[in-house]
């Protein structure tokens, strides 16, 4: 599933191409996504202008000038294609937005994504958003805030980082990478982190996400940018998907340490260095 850096990259690409575009036509080839696309979806948005684009958690929000906001979630395998002319049709092209500035095509083989709309002024109360946690760069996300949220949490800190009601956008890849950069063992109980460790973890989460955004995200399977190019942050991964390898700056003997280890926490693959992460 695309995580925050991938979603931010796609949002920025859409913004560059279609900001202030007028939606002239909508074609829905398949409305059976994770949530059924509303029957009046096209009727409500055709003729509206895309006035702004935002990202909230892993959602892309198209704010329209008719007091509605389009809501897009890419699910597990959703991809966006943007072109001046309508691209050649492909299997799994489910939604096509035609505008006076070009076309946006949503392709999703597994159909776990989502397209819907909501009143702009009521987004915070929408069921999709009302229980979401803080954005990673929110000023409220402090060491004391995180320490308080971790209080009484006996689950592994890696699992706590994936809790979208706490901090949004951090998925499997960036949780592993952030914990490595912070020197924290992903298996540790979240409640065991000190205030200083919470501060360092927030710092590293932000730094890792910023680097990933600059690199256009990580392409491991389905993810690609709207122009068809790939992200390249996977080339900068320190531990993710590097089982048995040395971590950056490692001087250990692989024969003794076994290198980077892979374990499963909460059903998700987790990668860490047993020497540097305590």
Secondary structure, 3 states (H helix, E strand, C coil): CCCHHHHHHHHHHHHHHHCCCEEEEEEECCCCCCCCCCCCHHHHHCCCEEEEEEEECCEEEEEECCCEEEEEECCCCEEEEEECCCCCCCCCEEEEEEECCEEEEEEECCCCCEEEEEEHHHHHHCCCCCCCCECCCCCCCCHHHHHHHHCCCCCEHHHHHCCCCCECCCCHHHHHHHHHHHCCCCCCEHHHCCHHHHHHHHHHHHHHHHHHHHCCCCCCCCCCCCCCCCCCHHHHCCCCCCCCCCCCCCCCCHHHHCCCEEEEECCEEEEECCCCCC
